[in-house]
C-alpha cells in the first residue's frame, strides 16, 4: 500500500485488484485507520464524505478510470412504507428483533456461512473462518452492535451488524436465512432499519455504495427517499 500523508491523518492507497461488482474493472481504495482520541467523531466525518468502515479501517473507492460506486443513504426521517413494502412487513411481523453486543457466536457464524455459501459463494468473503468473522464483528473502535431477528420459537433468521452515527445508522453487513425466500429478508432488514432510525429521531440509514450498472448493488436506489453523494454534496435521487 502506498502511504499518502494528509495533515493530522494518514491515508493509504491500495494496489489495483479485480472489481467484485463490474467485470473487467480494477478497484482501488483509499484507507485510513479509525484511531485517535475520538474515533466516533472521525467515523462520522468520514461517513459524511462517503467512507465506509471495515473493522478498524475506513475506506472509499478511488479507482483510476471508474466512479461507479456512489455513496447512498436513506432519508429515514421522511421514510414511509409503500404498498409492496407493507406486504413484506406483514410477512415478517412474527419476527422478534433484539439488539445484542457485537460478539461473535457459533450460532451467528453458522448462519453467516450458510448465507455466504448460498448467495456469495464466489465472493471475496467465501473463505472466511470463525476468526475472520470474529474480527469483522468485534474489531470496532466505534459504536457498533448486532441486531438479531428470531421467530417466536427462537429460531435465528437474520443478523445485522451496524454502527450508530450522530445522524443515523450505518448498515455494515447483514446476513439471513437464504432458503426463506417468501420473507424477502434482504428488503425487510433495510425497511426495519429505516423505520427504527426514524422512530428514534435520527435522520439517515447509510447503505454503502450504489452501483447503477451492477445487479448486486443497483437495488439500493429503490429505498426512496434516498440521497447520493455528489460533487456538490448529498442530493436526493429520483426513485
C-alpha positions as CSV (number, residue, x, y, z in Angstrom):
1,X,0.0,0.0,0.0
2,X,1.3,3.5,-0.9
3,X,1.0,5.9,2.1
4,X,-0.1,9.4,1.4
5,X,0.2,11.9,4.3
6,X,-2.6,14.5,4.9
7,X,-2.4,16.9,7.8
8,X,-3.4,15.1,11.0
9,X,-4.4,12.0,9.1
10,X,-2.6,9.2,7.2
11,X,-4.4,7.7,4.2
12,X,-3.2,4.7,2.2
13,X,-3.9,3.7,-1.4
14,X,-4.4,0.0,-2.1
15,X,-3.0,-1.6,-5.2
16,X,-5.4,-2.4,-8.0
17,X,-7.4,-5.6,-7.7
18,X,-10.3,-7.1,-9.7
19,X,-13.6,-5.3,-9.0
20,X,-16.1,-7.6,-7.3
21,X,-19.0,-5.8,-9.0
22,X,-18.1,-4.8,-12.5
23,X,-16.4,-7.4,-14.8
24,X,-13.2,-6.2,-16.4
25,X,-12.7,-3.3,-14.0
26,X,-10.0,-2.8,-11.4
27,X,-10.7,-1.3,-8.0
28,X,-8.5,0.8,-5.7
29,X,-9.3,2.2,-2.3
30,X,-8.1,4.9,-0.1
31,X,-7.9,3.8,3.5
32,X,-7.3,5.3,6.9
33,X,-7.1,3.9,10.5
34,X,-10.0,4.8,12.8
35,X,-7.8,5.8,15.6
36,X,-7.2,8.7,18.0
37,X,-8.9,10.3,20.9
38,X,-12.4,10.3,19.3
39,X,-12.8,7.6,16.6
40,X,-16.6,8.1,16.6
41,X,-16.2,11.7,15.5
42,X,-13.7,10.7,12.9
43,X,-16.0,7.9,11.7
44,X,-18.9,10.3,11.4
45,X,-16.9,12.9,9.5
46,X,-15.5,10.3,7.1
47,X,-19.0,8.8,6.6
48,X,-20.3,12.1,5.5
49,X,-17.5,12.2,2.9
50,X,-18.6,8.8,1.6
51,X,-16.3,6.4,3.5
52,X,-17.3,3.0,4.9
53,X,-16.0,1.1,7.9
54,X,-14.4,-2.4,7.9
55,X,-13.1,-3.4,11.3
56,X,-10.8,-0.5,12.4
57,X,-10.4,1.0,9.0
58,X,-12.4,3.5,6.9
59,X,-12.2,3.2,3.2
60,X,-13.5,4.7,0.0
61,X,-13.2,3.6,-3.7
62,X,-10.6,5.6,-5.6
63,X,-10.5,3.9,-8.9
64,X,-8.4,5.3,-11.8
65,X,-10.9,5.0,-14.6
66,X,-14.3,4.4,-12.9
67,X,-16.6,6.3,-10.5
68,X,-19.5,3.9,-10.5
69,X,-19.5,3.4,-6.7
70,X,-21.7,6.2,-5.3
71,X,-22.4,6.6,-1.5
72,X,-26.1,6.4,-0.8
73,X,-28.3,6.8,2.3
74,X,-32.0,6.6,3.1
75,X,-33.6,9.7,4.3
76,X,-35.2,7.9,7.3
77,X,-37.0,10.9,8.7
78,X,-39.2,11.1,5.6
79,X,-39.4,7.3,5.0
80,X,-42.8,5.6,4.6
81,X,-43.7,2.0,3.7
82,X,-45.3,1.9,0.3
83,X,-47.8,-0.8,-0.6
84,X,-45.3,-3.5,-1.7
85,X,-43.2,-2.9,1.3
86,X,-46.2,-3.2,3.6
87,X,-46.7,-6.7,2.3
88,X,-43.2,-7.7,3.2
89,X,-43.5,-6.0,6.6
90,X,-46.6,-8.1,7.3
91,X,-44.9,-11.3,6.2
92,X,-42.2,-10.7,8.9
93,X,-44.5,-9.4,11.6
94,X,-43.8,-12.6,13.6
95,X,-40.0,-11.8,13.9
96,X,-38.6,-10.5,17.2
97,X,-35.7,-8.1,16.9
98,X,-33.2,-7.8,19.7
99,X,-30.1,-5.6,19.9
100,X,-27.1,-7.5,21.3
101,X,-23.4,-6.7,21.9
102,X,-21.0,-7.1,19.0
103,X,-19.8,-10.6,19.9
104,X,-19.2,-13.5,17.6
105,X,-21.1,-16.7,18.4
106,X,-21.2,-20.1,16.9
107,X,-24.9,-19.7,16.1
108,X,-24.4,-16.5,14.2
109,X,-21.4,-17.9,12.4
110,X,-23.3,-20.9,11.2
111,X,-26.0,-18.7,9.7
112,X,-23.3,-16.4,8.2
113,X,-21.6,-19.4,6.5
114,X,-24.9,-20.7,5.2
115,X,-25.7,-17.3,3.8
116,X,-22.4,-16.9,2.0
117,X,-22.5,-20.4,0.5
118,X,-25.9,-19.7,-0.9
119,X,-25.6,-16.1,-2.0
120,X,-21.9,-15.2,-2.3
121,X,-20.1,-18.5,-2.9
122,X,-17.7,-16.9,-5.4
123,X,-17.2,-13.6,-3.4
124,X,-14.2,-12.4,-1.5
125,X,-15.7,-13.4,1.9
126,X,-16.4,-17.0,0.9
127,X,-13.3,-18.4,2.6
128,X,-13.8,-16.6,6.0
129,X,-13.3,-18.8,9.0
130,X,-14.6,-18.1,12.5
131,X,-11.6,-15.9,13.5
132,X,-12.2,-13.8,10.3
133,X,-15.8,-13.5,11.2
134,X,-15.0,-12.6,14.8
135,X,-12.7,-9.8,13.6
136,X,-15.4,-8.4,11.4
137,X,-17.9,-8.3,14.2
138,X,-15.7,-7.4,17.2
139,X,-12.8,-5.3,15.9
140,X,-14.6,-2.0,16.0
141,X,-13.3,1.2,17.6
142,X,-16.7,2.9,17.2
143,X,-20.2,2.5,18.5
144,X,-21.3,-0.8,16.9
145,X,-23.9,-3.5,17.7
146,X,-25.7,-6.5,16.3
147,X,-29.4,-6.9,15.9
148,X,-30.8,-10.5,15.9
149,X,-34.1,-11.4,14.3
150,X,-35.8,-14.6,15.6
151,X,-39.1,-16.3,15.2
152,X,-41.4,-16.7,18.2
153,X,-39.9,-20.2,18.7
154,X,-36.4,-18.8,18.9
155,X,-35.1,-19.7,15.5
156,X,-32.4,-17.3,14.3
157,X,-33.4,-15.8,11.0
158,X,-31.2,-12.8,10.4
159,X,-28.3,-10.8,11.9
160,X,-27.3,-7.2,11.2
161,X,-24.0,-5.6,12.1
162,X,-24.5,-1.8,12.3
163,X,-22.8,1.3,13.5
164,X,-24.5,4.1,15.4
165,X,-23.8,7.5,13.8
166,X,-24.5,11.0,15.1
167,X,-27.2,11.4,12.5
168,X,-28.4,7.9,11.9
169,X,-27.3,4.3,11.4
170,X,-24.8,2.6,9.1
171,X,-25.5,-0.9,7.9
172,X,-22.1,-2.6,7.9
173,X,-23.2,-6.2,7.0
174,X,-26.3,-8.3,7.1
175,X,-26.9,-12.0,6.6
176,X,-30.0,-14.1,6.8
177,X,-31.6,-17.5,6.2
178,X,-31.2,-17.9,2.4
179,X,-33.8,-20.6,2.0
180,X,-36.7,-18.5,3.3
181,X,-37.4,-16.6,0.0
182,X,-41.0,-15.8,0.9
183,X,-40.0,-13.4,3.6
184,X,-37.8,-11.2,1.3
185,X,-35.5,-10.8,4.2
186,X,-32.9,-8.6,2.4
187,X,-35.5,-6.0,1.8
188,X,-37.2,-6.4,5.2
189,X,-33.9,-5.8,7.0
190,X,-33.4,-2.4,5.3
191,X,-37.0,-1.5,5.9
192,X,-36.7,-2.3,9.6
193,X,-33.6,-0.2,10.0
194,X,-35.3,2.8,8.2
195,X,-38.3,2.6,10.4
196,X,-36.2,2.1,13.5
197,X,-33.9,5.0,12.7
198,X,-36.9,7.3,12.1
199,X,-38.6,6.1,15.4
200,X,-35.6,7.2,17.5
201,X,-35.4,10.6,15.8
202,X,-32.4,10.1,13.7
203,X,-32.2,11.1,10.0
204,X,-30.3,8.6,7.8
205,X,-29.5,5.0,7.1
206,X,-26.2,4.6,5.3
207,X,-26.3,1.8,2.8
208,X,-22.8,1.9,1.5
209,X,-22.3,2.2,-2.3
210,X,-24.9,2.3,-5.0
211,X,-23.7,0.9,-8.4
212,X,-26.4,1.5,-11.0
213,X,-24.9,-0.9,-13.5
214,X,-24.4,-3.8,-11.0
215,X,-27.3,-6.2,-10.4
216,X,-25.9,-6.8,-6.9
217,X,-25.8,-3.1,-5.9
218,X,-28.4,-1.2,-8.0
219,X,-31.3,-2.2,-5.7
220,X,-30.4,0.4,-3.1
221,X,-31.9,3.3,-5.0
222,X,-35.4,1.7,-4.6
223,X,-35.5,2.7,-0.9
224,X,-36.7,6.3,-1.5
225,X,-36.4,8.9,-0.4
226,X,-32.6,8.5,-0.7
227,X,-29.7,10.7,-1.2
228,X,-26.4,10.2,-3.1
229,X,-23.1,12.0,-2.5
230,X,-22.3,14.3,-5.5
231,X,-19.6,16.8,-6.1
232,X,-21.9,19.4,-4.6
233,X,-22.8,17.3,-1.5
234,X,-25.6,15.0,-0.6
235,X,-28.6,15.3,-3.0
236,X,-31.9,13.5,-3.4
237,X,-32.0,10.8,-6.1
238,X,-35.2,10.2,-8.1
239,X,-36.7,6.8,-7.4
